[in-house]
Amino acid sequence: MSVAVIVVAAGSGLRLGAAAPKAYVEVGGRSILEWAVRAMSAHVAVTEIVIVTPQPQLEQTAAADWASGCAVVAGGVERHDSVRAGLSALSPNAHHVLVHDAARPFVPSEVLERVIDALLAGAPAVIPALAVTDTVKRVQLRGSATVVSETLPRQDLVAVQTPQGFTRAALESAHRTRSQSVTDDASLIEQAGGEVVVVLGSPDSFKITTPHDLVLAEALSRRLSPRPSR
């Protein structure tokens, strides 16, 4: 069964402090977006990819050789607007959909495999995640001070990554009935009362958000890039 991928790259990436949108910053000689698209296209089950970009980068992306065969569409103001734009560009044959943040360019093939396997096995929604290793506390503002209101049980928490997998019907329905802004698509499935299956993610799937993350990304790109022959 075929799987389509929506690569969301329409964010500005202000926290990265770069002159260009984050997905177009180069790491190891390639843009972050190129790394992400290549990672998604590596799986045999992936039959189509839709790239969602900022409007000013639309033509540039569509003309890139690494985007050959991909549909390229402009994103919206919010993340959910961009995902919906990607959904509208899918072919009628796409019954399973992965939504992937371009800011996670180094997803290992085994993570992609786990998500797709769970999805094709019948799960309506699948997310890769890692156990939380830090102590996590809920805080609140009290006067001028930020204070702890609760310490959350770490064994019940995971840090969620992408790509997240869905049946197309479940994802489109969740977007139609969206009642509030969310930071990932699985949250929409949860709001609709659907079940979300969790599979193991990877530390290599980290999200590039800050300049420090770029340093880590450069180091990882050197490990992943093919070495020149002697």
C-alpha positions in Angstrom: 0.0 0.0 0.0 1.3 3.4 -0.9 2.1 6.2 1.5 2.2 9.9 0.8 4.3 12.4 2.7 3.6 16.1 3.5 6.9 17.9 4.3 6.0 21.1 6.2 8.6 23.8 5.6 6.6 27.0 5.7 7.8 28.3 9.0 10.0 31.4 9.4 12.3 29.9 12.0 12.8 33.2 13.9 14.6 31.5 16.8 17.3 30.3 14.5 18.3 33.9 13.7 19.1 33.1 10.1 18.5 35.5 7.1 16.5 32.9 5.2 13.6 30.7 6.4 14.9 27.8 8.5 14.2 25.1 6.0 16.5 26.8 3.5 19.5 27.2 5.8 22.4 25.0 4.6 23.8 22.2 6.7 26.6 20.1 5.3 26.2 21.5 1.8 22.5 20.9 1.6 19.4 22.8 2.8 17.6 21.5 5.8 14.6 20.9 3.6 16.6 18.9 1.0 17.9 16.6 3.8 14.3 16.1 5.0 12.9 15.3 1.6 15.7 12.8 0.8 15.1 11.1 4.1 11.3 10.7 3.4 11.8 9.5 -0.2 14.2 6.7 0.8 11.4 4.4 1.9 10.0 2.1 -0.8 6.4 2.6 0.4 6.5 6.4 -0.2 5.0 7.1 -3.6 4.4 10.8 -3.4 5.7 13.8 -1.6 4.1 17.2 -1.2 6.4 20.0 0.0 4.8 23.0 1.7 6.9 26.1 1.5 6.7 29.9 2.2 5.2 31.6 -0.9 8.5 33.5 -1.7 10.4 30.1 -1.9 7.8 28.3 -4.0 9.4 28.6 -7.4 12.9 28.1 -6.0 11.8 24.8 -4.4 9.9 23.5 -7.4 12.9 24.1 -9.6 15.4 22.2 -7.3 16.6 18.9 -8.7 16.1 17.1 -5.4 12.4 18.1 -5.5 11.9 16.6 -8.9 8.6 14.6 -8.8 7.4 16.3 -5.7 4.3 18.6 -5.6 5.2 22.0 -4.1 2.5 24.3 -2.6 2.5 27.5 -0.6 1.8 27.2 3.1 -0.5 29.2 5.3 -0.3 31.5 8.3 -0.5 28.7 10.9 0.9 25.2 10.8 -2.5 23.6 10.4 -3.1 25.8 7.4 0.0 24.5 5.8 -0.9 20.8 6.5 -4.3 21.4 5.0 -2.7 22.9 1.9 -0.6 19.8 1.7 -3.6 17.5 2.0 -5.4 19.3 -0.8 -2.4 18.6 -3.1 -2.4 14.8 -2.5 -3.5 12.5 -5.3 -6.7 10.5 -4.9 -4.6 7.3 -4.4 -3.0 8.5 -1.2 -4.9 6.6 1.6 -2.1 6.9 4.2 -0.3 10.1 4.9 2.9 11.0 6.9 3.3 14.6 8.1 6.9 15.6 8.6 8.5 18.8 9.9 11.4 19.8 7.6 13.2 21.0 10.8 13.8 17.4 11.6 16.1 16.6 8.6 17.9 13.5 9.8 15.2 10.9 10.6 16.7 7.4 10.5 15.2 4.9 8.1 14.3 2.6 10.9 12.0 5.3 12.5 10.3 5.8 9.2 9.9 2.0 8.9 8.3 1.8 12.4 5.8 4.5 11.7 4.8 3.1 8.3 4.6 -0.5 9.6 2.3 0.5 12.4 0.2 2.6 10.1 -0.2 -0.2 7.5 -1.0 -2.6 10.3 -4.2 -0.7 11.0 -3.4 2.1 13.4 -5.3 5.3 12.5 -2.5 7.5 13.9 1.1 6.8 14.7 3.8 9.0 16.3 7.5 8.4 17.0 8.6 9.5 20.5 11.4 9.2 23.0 11.1 8.8 26.8 11.6 12.1 28.7 14.9 12.0 30.7 14.6 15.4 32.4 12.4 16.1 35.3 9.4 18.1 34.0 7.6 20.6 36.2 4.5 22.7 35.5 5.0 26.3 36.4 2.8 29.4 36.9 3.2 33.1 37.4 2.6 34.3 40.9 3.0 38.0 41.2 6.3 38.7 39.5 7.8 35.3 40.1 7.5 32.0 38.2 6.9 29.2 40.6 6.4 25.4 40.4 2.8 24.3 40.6 3.4 20.6 39.9 6.0 18.0 39.2 4.8 15.6 36.4 5.5 11.9 36.6 8.3 11.4 34.1 7.5 7.7 33.4 4.2 8.8 31.8 5.8 11.3 29.5 7.3 11.1 26.0 8.8 13.7 23.7 7.1 13.5 20.3 8.8 13.7 16.9 7.8 13.4 13.3 7.0 12.0 10.8 3.5 11.3 12.2 1.4 8.8 10.2 -2.3 8.8 9.6 -5.0 7.3 7.5 -6.0 10.1 5.2 -9.6 9.9 6.2 -8.7 10.3 9.9 -6.4 13.3 9.3 -8.8 15.1 7.0 -11.7 14.6 9.4 -9.5 15.9 12.3 -8.6 19.0 10.4 -12.2 19.7 9.5 -13.3 19.5 13.1 -10.3 21.3 14.6 -11.5 23.4 17.6 -8.2 25.0 18.7 -4.6 25.6 17.6 -2.2 22.6 18.1 1.5 22.0 17.7 1.2 18.6 16.0 -1.4 16.7 14.0 -1.7 13.9 16.4 -3.3 16.3 18.9 -6.2 16.8 16.4 -6.8 13.1 16.4 -6.8 13.1 20.2 -9.3 16.0 20.2 -11.6 13.9 18.0 -11.4 11.0 20.4 -9.1 8.8 18.2 -6.3 6.5 19.3 -2.7 7.5 18.7 -0.1 4.6 18.6 3.4 5.4 19.8 6.5 3.9 18.3 10.2 4.4 19.2 11.8 7.6 17.8 15.5 8.5 17.6 17.8 11.1 19.1 18.9 11.8 15.5 15.4 13.1 14.7 16.0 16.2 16.8 14.4 19.4 15.7 16.6 22.3 14.5 15.4 25.3 16.4 18.3 27.3 17.7 21.9 28.1 16.6 23.1 25.4 19.0 21.0 22.9 17.1 22.8 23.9 13.9 26.1 22.9 15.4 24.8 19.4 16.2 23.2 19.2 12.7 26.6 20.0 11.0 28.3 17.3 13.0 25.6 14.8 12.1 25.6 15.7 8.4 29.3 14.9 8.2 28.6 11.4 9.6 25.8 10.9 7.1 27.4 12.3 4.0 29.1 9.8 1.7 32.9 10.0 2.0 34.8 10.8 -1.3 36.4 7.8 -2.9 40.2 7.7 -2.9 
